[in-house]
Amino acid sequence: MIPYEQNPKAILLLADGRKFEGYAIGKAGITTGEICFNTGMTGYQEIFTDPSYAGQIITMTNAHIGNYGAASNENQSRKVQINGLIVKNFSEFFSRKLATNSLQDFLEENGVVGISNIDTRALVRHIRSKGAMNCIISSTEMDEHKLKGLLQQVPSMDGCELASAVSTPESYYAGDPNAPFKVAVMDYGCKQNILDSLAARGCYMKVFPARSEFEAVQAWNPDGYFLSNGPGDPASMDYAIETSKKIMASGKAVFGICLGHQLLALAEGMQTEKLKYGHRGINHPVLNVNTGLGEITSQNHGFGVVRSSIESFESEVQASHINLNDHSVEGLKWLNKPVFSVQYHPESSPGPFDSRYLFDEFVQLIASLSNKEAAVSV
């Protein structure tokens, strides 16, 4: 663990005036964003590189962060996506053979400003009580009046469109060109392990930028469509909602995850809402309504589908999965279309493998509609 007294001091200010003092980690500087927390005990590198965290400063609730270093092959996107990092105990020393560098070096190389030696239990209890809000971390400016002025300029995540900023700028291909199924992936902030999970099940993918027109996607003649995870407020994405309507009307198999799930709901006419502090971690219990079985899931979202808004569509859409902590909607299944979606992350990385069967169901759905043989379940 870094000897804290050798590091510059740092300060964390929340929008409601709450202040925490600690020590600098990562790059020296100032950063702002919406504060949130993740309860996962492992997988911090995958979390930091998940595009769904764009615009956010992440608090890790596990007491020790950095002790297994960072590995070059564990990123879930092409860069670190978080705006900042808050931890209790931070270690720049690591003991994993597969690690290629320390987390301190990893954060510095990626320009991440962070703060350590924070009472993260007190901070998380405050967020759960007051709700998600903007915050600022500084290790170069200690004048609170100046920091508060900077913090006031930070836009709210509510109504913020971020998916097009993290999406691929150009289309690209993933998987084996000789695979039996072609899947068009709408990239709103897609994680690498989603592509890996689909490729392992016989899918050749073309990944499209978030703002791609449906006609351009359809021209590739895919067997199915996948709508990815991503950051920001789904209700602000009119372009993606319109594309989702056309995708659902195509008659092809459709699978949405996280932001993709929310976009499909909005395209059907349902509503979404900003959650008080969101769901972020790798141990969230979810009930599969159809099987009656529980799943331990990996989650990362600050918005969700309004459960009461599904009632008007009960003859067309079923709430297929329910969160066992707060009974929020975790999945939707269309009864008259080959479309389904989940709020959580079945690809995990990090997280358990309980929900990876959903990728099998997607491929089997594609196979049944295209009269092709599905790949063996992974």
Disulfide bonds with the S-S distance in Angstrom:
none
